[in-house]
Amino acid sequence: LALRLKMSGGLISEIETVTGPPFQLPGAALAAAPNPAFTRTTPVAQRLSREQMIALANRNFDGILAADGSHFSPDCQRVENRMAMSGHPQLDYPIATLPGRIKPAFAAMGCQEQVEAHLFDTLDSVEPRRFAVIDEERQLVFGFFMLNWYRDTQCNDVKGYGRVCRPDGQKPTGLRTA
């Protein structure tokens, strides 16, 4: 569940949600609480402008699409549906098992290493991109995005593993995310 509330005059004037079916991968511990960094105020002298924050958020998607993870901090943690999908060695990463190949510990990798291993090459575009909330005080960006998979690219050549193709019958998929 992702939720945005707009307040006007002390009352809720808009509610926007994105929901999806709950799921949990084997070995994926759920985060018990939001990262405390989400509540910290950034000193004024260290703040980025709204435009810079949006540009960085766009750089995330553009970098993933280009298989360039150089924009990620070494301690980046990718979390999906409250599950740590990077830096998590116990997780069996959800990618096809190739016959005769040992699947690397993709979930143990950091964000940059995952992107540059070409795990996300079947992501064809991220559009539309809508930035709903820009919190300059906490330096947080929240938006709604459509991840478009398998439209133009059916296979990815995963570094150190091999060629992984979409499952038979898998049609292009749009995944709304927040």
Secondary structure, DSSP 8 states (H G I E B T S, - for coil): -EEEEEEETTEEEEEEEE-------TT--B-SS--GGGG----GGG---HHHHHHHHHHHHHHHHTT--TTS-TT---EETTEE-SS-TTS--SS---TT-----GGGS-HHHHHHTTTTTTEEEEEEEEEEEEETTTTEEEEEEEEEESSS--EEEETTTEEEE--TT---EEEEE-
